Amino acid sequence: MVSTFLRGFIYLAVFFLLSFLGIIGIKLFTSWAIPGWASILSVSLFNSMLLCLGFFAIGLLLVNTAQRRERAGRHLYRTRP
């Protein structure tokens, strides 16, 4: 389960990095740039990255807690026989 969260976070981090590099490339090497759009888009990507990092950390904490409870014999839920 931890590897699923880690893999998802790595995919998102690579996507955000490539997007940021694309923004910088368009801003510096083309005439398509509109004043102010690169900074707004970069800040939006950075905020999205922080949110994904937070979800990753919360997911790891939940998985760790569930595994410790299961090892101790206290499950998070009960099923009917």
C-alpha positions as CSV (number, residue, x, y, z in Angstrom):
1,M,0.0,0.0,0.0
2,V,2.8,2.4,0.8
3,S,4.4,1.8,-2.6
4,T,1.1,2.8,-4.2
5,F,1.1,6.1,-2.5
6,L,4.8,6.6,-3.2
7,R,4.4,5.7,-6.9
8,G,1.5,8.1,-7.2
9,F,3.4,10.9,-5.6
10,I,6.4,10.3,-7.8
11,Y,4.2,10.4,-10.9
12,L,2.6,13.7,-9.8
13,A,6.0,15.2,-8.9
14,V,7.4,14.4,-12.4
15,F,4.3,15.8,-14.0
16,F,4.5,19.0,-12.0
17,L,8.3,19.3,-12.8
18,L,7.7,18.8,-16.5
19,S,4.9,21.3,-16.4
20,F,7.0,23.9,-14.6
21,L,9.9,23.3,-17.1
22,G,7.4,23.8,-20.0
23,I,6.2,27.1,-18.4
24,I,9.8,28.3,-18.1
25,G,10.6,27.2,-21.7
26,I,7.5,29.0,-23.1
27,K,8.2,32.1,-21.1
28,L,11.9,32.4,-22.1
29,F,12.1,31.0,-25.6
30,T,8.8,31.9,-27.4
31,S,6.8,35.0,-28.0
32,W,3.6,33.3,-26.7
33,A,4.0,34.6,-23.1
34,I,1.2,36.8,-21.7
35,P,2.4,39.1,-18.9
36,G,1.7,37.5,-15.5
37,W,0.6,34.1,-16.7
38,A,3.8,32.3,-15.9
39,S,4.0,33.4,-12.3
40,I,0.3,32.6,-11.6
41,L,0.6,29.2,-13.2
42,S,3.8,28.4,-11.4
43,V,2.3,29.3,-8.0
44,S,-0.8,27.2,-8.8
45,L,1.4,24.2,-9.7
46,F,3.4,24.7,-6.5
47,N,0.2,24.8,-4.4
48,S,-1.0,21.7,-6.1
49,M,2.3,20.0,-5.3
50,L,2.1,20.9,-1.7
51,L,-1.5,19.5,-1.5
52,C,-0.3,16.3,-3.1
53,L,2.6,16.1,-0.6
54,G,0.1,16.6,2.2
55,F,-2.2,13.8,0.9
56,F,0.9,11.6,0.5
57,A,1.9,12.2,4.2
58,I,-1.7,11.6,5.5
59,G,-1.9,8.4,3.4
60,L,1.3,7.1,4.9
61,L,0.2,7.9,8.4
62,L,-3.1,6.1,7.9
63,V,-1.5,3.0,6.4
64,N,1.1,2.9,9.2
65,T,-1.7,3.3,11.9
66,A,-3.8,0.5,10.3
67,Q,-0.8,-1.8,10.1
68,R,0.1,-1.2,13.7
69,R,-3.4,-1.8,14.9
70,E,-3.7,-5.0,12.8
71,R,-0.5,-6.3,14.3
72,A,-1.8,-5.6,17.8
73,G,-5.0,-7.5,17.0
74,R,-7.2,-4.4,17.1
75,H,-8.8,-3.9,13.7
76,L,-10.2,-0.6,12.5
77,Y,-13.5,-2.4,11.7
78,R,-15.4,-5.5,12.5
79,T,-17.2,-7.9,10.1
80,R,-20.1,-10.0,10.9
81,P,-19.6,-13.8,10.8
